[in-house]
Amino acid sequence: MAGLSIRDARKSFGDTEVLKGVSIDVADGEFAVIVGPSGCGKSTLLRAVAGLEELDGGSIAIGERDVTALAPSERGIAMVFQSYALYPHLTVRENMAFALRIAKADKRAIDEAVRRAAAILNIEELLDRKPAALSGGQRQRVAIGRAIVRAPQLFLFDEPLSNLDADLRVRMRYEFAELHRALGTTTLYVTHDQVEAMTLADRIIVLRDGRIEQVGPPRELYERPANLFVAQFLGSPRMNILAATATGDGAATLADGQRIALPTLAAPPAAGTPLSVGIRPEDIDVGEAPDAFAFTIAFVERLGGLATVHLRRDGLEPLACQLRDDGNLAEGQALMARLPADRLHLFDVQGNSCVRGRAE
């Protein structure tokens, strides 16, 4: 195994700059997930690591080797694509063994590698079938098995679950996590799905418009987003954002004039400073309280035991709130709710997070 180091990676297609000086370190044995909206450059970056795209500037090292100018076959990587890319005329066994056969590996070593990978992925009974006889999930396991038999220093995954249905994606996320625990191979995984990122990653790399917005463990990014983009990209339902104005005494007024307490900040904003106030749907407190104020239920999304309740108040942006569903929530119903100061996220006019003070 080996770590990955990307330094100042730059890539343009014509006049469009796709990567704008990206630097990333992935530790030996780490599962790192690059996440971001479509067109942010995440797949281009992964293909550059694989050697399928040539960088215009910057460097890539795997372990102690600078691989920037090396061919894909010389980099010690294995890549799993969104489309599986299986050979339809070959059996599962032959698909998994293909790269080792091309490398003229010993036949006994090939057979052992295929059997070991098949056992890890629980696909031993599929070895003599052809891809047409497999389900989508089985094909994805075969594609992963083909990567495993190469015993790479680095696994690269390019949105491997995007072609699967919702239920199968959930099961395959669990299997990816189990696979990484079993093998411990350094992994760089690309997805646009923030749920995949949150559930799989040791660290998440949030990319937007060819630049890194924030890097850190999933919980850190969820609880302490660096800016508005990260705050709203991670989390489902997304973070609520309300316009506010600081009053200079540890509080702020919302757009409708409602006063709310603010968390303690390292540099409290002066009176009149515009702010964006964020709160996660699960952090809104519902019920009578001295600092609660009135809302109307506009819409209820029932999800079994939970409900996402959309709250309306004249002069404010709608708020999404997550509650246990007791069956009594109804559209048009009045509801008192509060925004606890210690659960608020504050952002300045540039969209950057305001640093909390030590009293927090």
Stockholm file with secondary structure:
# STOCKHOLM 1.0

chainA/1-360         MAGLSIRDARKSFGDTEVLKGVSIDVADGEFAVIVGPSGCGKSTLLRAVAGLEELDGGSIAIGERDVTALAPSERGIAMVFQSYALYPHLTVRENMAFALRIAKADKRAIDEAVRRAAAILNIEELLDRKPAALSGGQRQRVAIGRAIVRAPQLFLFDEPLSNLDADLRVRMRYEFAELHRALGTTTLYVTHDQVEAMTLADRIIVLRDGRIEQVGPPRELYERPANLFVAQFLGSPRMNILAATATGDGAATLADGQRIALPTLAAPPAAGTPLSVGIRPEDIDVGEAPDAFAFTIAFVERLGGLATVHLRRDGLEPLACQLRDDGNLAEGQALMARLPADRLHLFDVQGNSCVRGRAE
#=GR chainA/1-360 SS CCCEEEEEEEEEETTEEEEEEEEEEECTTCEEEEECCTTSSHHHHHHHHHTSSCCSEEEEEETTEECTTSCGGGTTEEEECTTCCCCTTSCHHHHHHHHHHHTTCCHHHHHHHHHHHHHHHTCGGGTTSCGGGSCHHHHHHHHHHHHHTTCCSEEEEESTTTTSCHHHHHHHHHHHHHHHHHHCCEEEEEESCHHHHHHHCSEEEEEETTEEEEEECHHHHHHSCSBHHHHHHSSSSCCEEEEEEECSSSEEEETTSCEEECCCBSSCCCTTCEEEEEECGGGCEESCCTTCEEEEEEEEEEETTEEEEEEECTTSCCEEEEEECCSCCCTTCEEEEECCGGGCEEECTTSBBCCBCTTC
#=GC SS_cons         CCCEEEEEEEEEETTEEEEEEEEEEECTTCEEEEECCTTSSHHHHHHHHHTSSCCSEEEEEETTEECTTSCGGGTTEEEECTTCCCCTTSCHHHHHHHHHHHTTCCHHHHHHHHHHHHHHHTCGGGTTSCGGGSCHHHHHHHHHHHHHTTCCSEEEEESTTTTSCHHHHHHHHHHHHHHHHHHCCEEEEEESCHHHHHHHCSEEEEEETTEEEEEECHHHHHHSCSBHHHHHHSSSSCCEEEEEEECSSSEEEETTSCEEECCCBSSCCCTTCEEEEEECGGGCEESCCTTCEEEEEEEEEEETTEEEEEEECTTSCCEEEEEECCSCCCTTCEEEEECCGGGCEEECTTSBBCCBCTTC
//
